[in-house]
Amino acid sequence: MRVGKVIRTAPVDPASVRIDNAFYDDLGDLWWDREGQMSPLHEMTPVRLAYFDQILTRLWGTENRHSRRLIDVGCGGGILTEALAGHGYQITGLDISEGALRAAKRHAAARGVKVEYGRSSAYHLGITTECVDGVIASDLFEHLHDFPRAVSEMARVLKPGGVLAFDTVNRTRLSLLGAIWVVQKWLRLMPPHTHDWRMFITPGELKAVLSTFGLEVREILGLSPAAHFLRLPYNFWRHRKFGPYKLSSDLRISYIGYAVKSGL
């Protein structure tokens, strides 16, 4: 794989990268197979849920946090969306994949979880300006060719003082080894062109883009498997799983955090 330097504060030419996310349309109920391709998402969900719930409670208080309106942009099959809805949040999951949304709706209906889903692009959410209290962008930024444009749209729909909670993949040599060579090429957990390393975003780039649209990053933490990196291939070979994830100060692979929109 040829790796060129790219600064993700500007759009990336789609012709210069090879990303094929069509398989998300065809996963169907495999989105919810905890032993299958989506197992890492299920393993990350408890940490993501706990962190996002913690910061929203911290910012909004315990009394009225469940009355705030959230959207989950790029919700996929609804794994995190449904978890937040199960915690009592009023949340709408948005995704461009009709297949993923059908799987999300089926699972929520079967579980009796109250959650809404709708089809839209991260570049055009189809929502009124300044109408939501929080935006969840989990496993989304690394799939966007035009990261600034998507951030602009998320900032537009957020109310002043609203929260953008995110997690994404850092662009480092370690993430190239782990997310591309190990996960995609060696273990083949994902199809070959699910991710392109050049699309990953460094924390510095993320802060620069968010600040351009009035979003102040308040915190960034590392998000990584609890097991040592060198043990992960064995864990997957033995159990078909990487194991639980944890928060840390190590941002070299993935990171999680939140930003607040100015204006209050």
Buried (B, 14 or more C-beta within 10 A) or exposed (E): EEEEEBEBBEEBEEEEBEBEBEBBBEBBEBBBEEEBBBBBBBBBBEBBBEBBBEBBEEBBEEEEBBEBBBBBBBBBBBBBBBBBBBBEBBBBBBBBBEBBBBBBBBBBEEEEBEBBBBEBBBEEBEBEEBBBBBBBBBBBBBBBBBBBBBBBBBBBBBBEEBBBBBBBBBBBEEBBBBBBBBBBEEBEBBBEBBBBBBBBBBBEBBBBBBBEBBBEBEEBBBBBBEBEBEEBBEBBEEEEBBBEBBBEEBBBBBBBBBBBBEEE
